[in-house]
């Protein structure tokens, strides 16, 4: 049975998250412990607290009033938590930007959140060039690295600021920060989160499920600007006084292995595609990784069971799969180190409630597919400037995820795909995820995605788009893959067509763009 949702009154009404995640460690004698390892070396909790104070005074010195927004376009380094927590101390609201968006997306986001200031890495500045004048609310741009004539030097301004700062008084339910959705199905949506939400994901998942302590060292391939990466690399380690290992580059398999070997984290947080790539190369398979690793975590997309089993055999520790969302800030449905079933999403994280409902909002019985709804203390307040979308997503205390699931006989949840990805073939529902999992069991397949395609009579049938490991693409292999799936699934679920491509189209956040797969012409693949 899922425990009751924690009472918000557990936290005092007067609560600023920076006090819990930064100041508490100094008060409890952890000032000399390493908080962050990054491109510049080690930063202790004491040194980080001073940087946060300077950042708070910097923002105040810019004339930013409480509750105004400052946009952060930063790579994973100590500058990110410095600016983020500094903003919270000043009562300013940081808006965390995906560092891989286009100029048009940045224009939309900066106008949507009405950011008064922007802190941006010098290497990320080009897409923002020319945005200052057309956006009347954006007054200042501070650059981490080489500033330009019309911007300010972040490091210089930080050094000039006082190392002592007062914490702005905030309520636990005040908006602390904004995140933006990936925009894979339209323009990105601003998601507004409270101060209390940071506390709850740390308590309920970071400690309650992962069992984090101050002795842990976390390395997350997912970046800080994602809700998933923010929890892994900042909220969770800072919640217990542990160490975050930050990497400011692209997490290629080679680089990830090098960082695992160099820094010896106790926890690794990745995504299934990266985990599969780490397992898929002969030379990488012989490298030790982190000998200190006690647990690995994955989220963001379904974990194929075969990848999970291979990971555990390779590294000797479980790979637990979880489900979260930007709207809920982090994972609310998960496997656990002592209760891990590959091929499932596990059970509700203690402190969250789940429901499966049909199109009329009625709960469906065990074994039947329905939309997943979640209720919990880390839920976002709303979408910025989108009241209709907010009303449709956040309903009577429940958040509509748009994901389809069914609950198996053991009470575990099994993912069937996005609600708009599900389709009927011959009048029977087909879960793309189930077909993809079957294809991934074949030794020749590295990645697979399944979408509907109409046959000559206009009936929807499964189309499988496949990326191979090293095998040669040919008609015989396609026939072999079809026969392989038919041995494992009911006939109506087997692909009618298989297209072999070099890579699957993905969003900036790494999610498969299924709408592009539906546009593949017959014979467009190999």
N, C-alpha and C positions, 0 to 999 in steps of 0.2 A: 504493500500500500504506500502511495506517495505521501511523505510527510506534509503537514500543513505549511503554507507559505509563511516565512518568518514575519513576525510583527515589525513593521517599520519603526515602532516605538523603541525597539532594541537600541537604536541609535538615538543620541540626544537630538533634539530639534536643531540646536545650533551646531552645525557640523560642516566643516570645510575639509574635503578629502586630503588636502595637502598635509594637514595635521596628522592624520593617521598614517599616510604612506611615506612621509618624509620626516617630520619632526619627532614622531614617536620613537624612531630608532636612536636618535641622539639622546632623548630622555631616558631610554632603557639601556644605554651604554654600548650601542652598536656603531658609534660614529666612525670607528676605524675599520669597520668591515667594508669590503669592496662591494659597491653597488653596481657598477657598470665596468665592463671591459669592452673597449672599442678601438678604433683606429689610432687613438692617441695614447692608449695605455689604460691604466686602472684609475677609477674615480671612487673614493670612499663615500660613505653616506654623509660624513661630515663635510667633505668638499662639495658634494652634490647639493647639500642644504644651502651652503653659501652661494653657489651658482644660482639656485632657485631664488634666493633672496635678491640677488643682483638683478635677475630677470624681472622680478616683480617690480622693483624700483625703476627699471628701464621702461616697462610698460606704463607705469604711472607717470614717468617723466615725459612720455610722449603725449600725455594728456588724454589717455584712454579712460573713459569713465567706467565704473562697474557695469557689468553685463554687456558691454560692447564686445565685438568679436575681433579676434586676431587670427588670421589664417596662417597655418604652418605647412610649408612645403619642404620637408626636411628628410634627409636620409637617416638611416639607423645609426645614430651616434649619441654621445652624451648631450648634444645640443637639443635633441628632441625632448627628453625628460626635463632638461633645464627650462626650455620655453613653455612646455605644457604645464608643469607644476608651478612655474613662476607666474603664469597667467592666472591659475587658480588662486594663488596667494593674493594676487592683486585684485581678485574679483572679476577678472576679464575672462571671456569665454573663448578657449582655443577651438579652431575649426581645422581638423586634421585632413590634409589633402593627399589623395593618391598621387604619387610622384610620376605616374606614367600616363597622364591624361593629355588631351589636346588643348590648344589655346581656346577653342570654342567652349570646351567643358569648363576650363578655368574661368573664363569670362562669365559663364552662367553661374558658377558656384560663388564667385566673389560678389556678384551682384545680388544673388539670392540671399546670402548671409549678411550682406552689407558690411563686410569686413572693413575696419578702420585702419588696420595695419597688416602687413604681410612679412613673415620671416621665411626666407627662401635660401636654399643652397645655391652657390654661384653656378654649379653645374646644371641646375634646374631652371635657371633664370630665363633662357631664351623663349620658352612658350609664354612667359608673362610679359615680355617686352611689348610696349605699346598699350598695355592695359591700364596704366596708372591714370592717364588723363581722361579716358572715356568713363571711368568709374568714379562718380563724385564722392562716394563714401570712403574710398581708399586714399588715405592721406600719407602713409609712410611705408616704405619698403626697406627692410633690413636684410642684408646679404651675409650669409655664412661663407666666408671666403673673400674673394676680390670684389669689392663694391664698385659700382659705376658712378659717374657724376651725379645722377639723379636718385641714388640710393644711399643708404647708410651702412657702415661696417658694424655688423652684429657684435663681433668680438671686442672691438674698441669701445662701443657703447656699454657692453656688459662690464668691462674692466673699470669703466668710469663710475658705474653705479655703486651705491652703498651695499656692503655685505650684510647689513641688518635691515629687516623688513617686518612690518606688522602684517598679520593675516586678516584679509577682509572677512568680515562676519557674513556667513552665508547659512541658509537653512539646508537641511539634508535633502530637501526636494527642489532646491534651486537648480536651474540648468547649469551644469559644469562645463560641458563641451559638446561639440557637434561632430558627427561623422557623416560622410556621404556614401550612399549606396554606389555600387559599381557602375550603374547606368547601362547595364547590358540590354535592357529593354526600353531605353529612353534616356532622357536627361537624368543625371544623378539626383537623388532625393536627399535632403538634409535630415538627419535623424538626431533628435535632441535628447541628451542623457543627463541624468541627475548626479549630484555628488554621491548620494547613497548607493547608486548602482555599482560604482567602483568597489565599494566595501563589500557588497553582497557577492559579486562574482569571485572575489578573493576568498571570502569565507566559505562559500558553498561549493565552488569547483576547485579553486586553487589548493585549498587545504582539505576540504571535505572529500574530494574525489582523488586528486593527485597526491595528497598527503605531503605537501611542500613544507620544508623547514628552512631555517637560516643556513643550513649546510649545503643546500642545493645550488647548482649552477645550471641556468636555463639557457638554451640556445634555440631560437625560433627562426626558421627560414622565412616564415610569413612576416611581413614588415609591420612596423609600429603603427602606420596609418590605417591598417585594417583593424576591425574590432578584435579579430582572432589574434593577430600579432601583438596588439596593445596589451591584451591580457597576458599573453605568454611572456613578453619581454619587459613589461613594466608593472602592471597591476599585480600579477602573481608574485614575482620576486620581491617587489617593494612591500608587499603585504606581510611578508615574514622576515624581511631582512636578508634575503638571499642575493645571489649575483646574477645579473643579466649579461649575457655575451651578445654583443651587437655587431652586425656586419653590414656595411653600407653599400655593398655591391650586389649584383644579381646572384641569387643562390643557385649556381650551377652545381651539378652533382660533384664535380671535381673539387670545387671550392668548399662545398659543405663537408665533404670528407676531410679535407685539409683542416677545417676549423674544428671538427670533432676530434681529430687527432691532436691538434695544438692545444685546445682549451679544456678538453676532457669534461664536458658537461655531464651532469647526472640526468638531465631531461632534455630530449630533443623534440621539437614541435615542427611538424611539416605538413605537407598535403600529399594525398595518395599519388599524384603524378610524379612528384619528386621522389617519394619513397620507391616507386617502381623503377625510376631511372637509376637510383642509387644501387638497386639490386641487379640491374640489367647489363652490366658491363663486366667482362672477364677480369680485367685488371683491377677494377674497383672492388670486385668480390673478394680479393685477397687481402685487402687493407683492413686494419683492425677497427678503425673508427674510434669511439671513445670507450676505453676500458672501464670508465666510471659510470657508464650509462645504466640506470636502473629502470627507466621507463621511457617510452616514446608515445607521442600523441599525434593524431592526424584529424583533420576536419576540412571543411570547405567544399568537398565533393565526396561521393561514396567511395569507400575503401573496398576494392575487390578482395574477396576472401583469400585468394591465392597470394596476393601481395602481403597480406597480414601474416599468413603462415610462413612465407619465405622470409619476411623480416625477422620474425621471432626466431626462426632457425639460424639466421645469419648473425644476429646481434645478441641472441640469448636473453632478450627481454621482450615483454609484450608490446605490441603496437595497438593502443586503444583508440578506437574511432568514436568521435563525438559529433553532435549536430548543434550548431548555434546559428545566430543571425545578427546582423547589424542592429536590428530592432530590439533584440534581447541582450545585446552587448557581448555575450560569449556563449559558451556551451550550456545547454539545458537538458540535453538528452545524450546519454553516453554509456559506453562500456566502462568497466572499471578494472584496475589491476588484478583484483581477485574475483572478477565476474566478467570475463571477456569472451564473447562469442563472435568470431569472424563471420561476416555476412549479415550482421545485425547492427543496429544503431544503439543497442543496449536498452537501458531503462531511464526513467526520469531522474535527473540529478536531484538529490534531496533538497527540498525547498521550492521545487517547481511542480506544477500540475500539468497534465497533458490530457487532451481529448481528441478523438477522431470523429469527424462529423461528415454527413452527406451534404448534397447540394442545398437541402432545406434546413441545414443546421442541426439535424438530429444525430445523436450518437449512433455509430455503427457497432455491431457486435464484433467480438474477437474473430479474426480471420478475414474480415471484410475490409476493403480499401476505403479510406476516407481522408479528408484534409486534416492535417495536424494543427491543432490549436494549443497554445502554451500560455500559462499564467505564472508569473514569478516576480520577485522584487527588483529585478534589473531591467524591467521593461522600459522602453523609451517613452518620453512624454508624448511625442507626436512627430509628424513630418513637418518641416518648415514650409510655411506658406502653401500647404496643400491640405486644406480642411477636409475635402471630400475623400481623398486617399487616406487620411488619418482616420476618418470615421469608418471606412471600410476595413481597415487593418486592425485597429484597436477597438474592440467591441466588448462592452460589459466586462472589462477587466481581462479579456482574453485577446491574445495576438494571433491573427491568422498568418500562418507561415507560407501558404501556397504550396506546401509539400504534401505528397500523398504517401500514406503509410498503411500497413496493417499490423495488428498485434498478434504474434504467434501464440502457440499453446503454452509456451514458457513465460509469457508476459513481456517478451522483448519486442521492440519495434523494428520493423523491416521496411526499408525505403523502397518506394516504387517509382519515384521520379517527381518532377514538378507537376502540379495539377494540370498545367497546360501542355505538358509533354506526354501525358498518358493518352492513349488512343485505343479504339476498338478495332480488332481485326476479326472479321466473321462474326461480329456482334459480341465478342468477348474482349475484356480489357487486356491490354498488353502493357507490361511495365518495362520500359527501355532498360532500366537498371538490371533487371533479371537476365535479359538477353545479353547485355554487355558482360555481365559476370561470367556467363557461360563461355563467351568468346575468349575472355581473358585467361581461361584455363588452358587454352591451346598454346603450346610452346612457341609458336611463330608470332603470336599477337602481343604487341606492346601496349596499344591503346585501342579502345573501341567505343563508338557512340552509335546509338540506334534512334532513328526518327521515323515517322510515318511517311510513306510515299504512295500515291494513288496508282493503281494498276490501270490497264486499258479500259476496264469497266467502271473506273472511278472509285473502287473500293480501296481502303487504306490497308497497306501491308508493311511489315517492318523492312526498313533499309538499314543495313549495317555499314558504317564507315570505319575502316580499320587502318591502323598504323602498324606495320610489321617490325619485328626486331631485326633480323638479318636475312630472313628467307626471301627468295625471289618471287615476285608477284607474277602469277600466271593463272590460267583458267583452272588447272588441276588443283591449285591451292584453294581457290574459291570453293570448288566443289567439296574439297576435304573439310573446309571450315563449316559449310552448310551441314554436311553429314555429322560433324562433331557436335553441333548445337542440337540437331534433331535427336541425337542419342540422349540428351540431357533435359530437354524441355518438350512441352506439348507441341504438337505440329503447328498450331496457329501462331506460336511465338517465334518460330524459326524464321530467320530473314528470308525474304523473297529475293533480295538483291544484296550483293556485297560489293562495295567500292573500296579500293585500296588507295590511300593517299599518303603523302610524305609527312603531314602534320595536321592535327585538328585545329580549327580556328578557335581562338580563345580571347576573352576580354583582358583588359589590363590587370584584373585581379586573378586571372588564370582559369576562369570558368569557361567551359565549352560553349561556344555560340551555336546552339542547335539550329537556330533559324537559318544560319548559313548552310548547314548540312542539308536542310530541306531543299535548298536551291541547286544542289548538285545535279547536273544533267546525267541521264543514263550514259554510262561509258566515259564520264568525265574523269573518274579515277582510273587506276590501271586495270 
